[in-house]
Amino acid sequence: MTDPSGRDAARRRRRAWIAGLTAVLGFTLIVPMAVALVSSAPEAPPETTAAAEPAPPPTTPVEVRPVVSVEGIAPEGCPPAGPATEPLQLCDLAKNGLYTLGSDAVQLQLVQVESLLSPITRGHFVQVMMTEDSARIFGDLTAAQVGKQLAFIRDGVVVSAPAISERIDGTVLQLTGEMSAEQSDEIARLLRDEA
């Protein structure tokens, strides 16, 4: 014969164990859901109704002019820095090229300038990001200078003078060519107007 009181005790223990397990599982499911509901409740509106517009990013102006001609020169042949005269003649960074520049100057507002290494070509280049307004100005300038060069000028020096093969639109420009890491870094530093 079996002991009915033993079976009843085992059933009670099993029911108590299942009830306890159910309570623990329910607690672990209900608490995170309650926290999620509370944290997603709408916040009170701010006391002021005027929305602040984001501040525009800081910019650095750089002058760009069309290149009329370039001639090789010895470093001692570079003109001294001084007041601009027409036609404007400036040397490049290496002081081995004398650039005669056109009078149509534009000011571009640069937002970011970086010296980068291309993962594909393993060549160094300078990436320039400009404002939307500057991108429109630069696009119009490059459209008028296809087949010619444009000089980026900083402190009386031609920092870079890329050849323009087509109109360049967009806020991002890449200055490429055979340049070392040091040259790329120096061009980027000067375009950022860092001393």
Secondary structure as GFF3:
##gff-version 3
##sequence-region A 1 195
A	DSSP	alpha_helix	4	39	.	.	.	ID=ss1
A	DSSP	beta_strand	60	72	.	.	.	ID=ss2
A	DSSP	three_ten_helix	75	77	.	.	.	ID=ss3
A	DSSP	beta_strand	88	91	.	.	.	ID=ss4
A	DSSP	beta_strand	97	101	.	.	.	ID=ss5
A	DSSP	beta_strand	106	117	.	.	.	ID=ss6
A	DSSP	beta_strand	124	130	.	.	.	ID=ss7
A	DSSP	alpha_helix	132	144	.	.	.	ID=ss8
A	DSSP	beta_strand	150	154	.	.	.	ID=ss9
A	DSSP	beta_strand	157	160	.	.	.	ID=ss10
A	DSSP	beta_strand	172	175	.	.	.	ID=ss11
A	DSSP	alpha_helix	181	191	.	.	.	ID=ss12
###
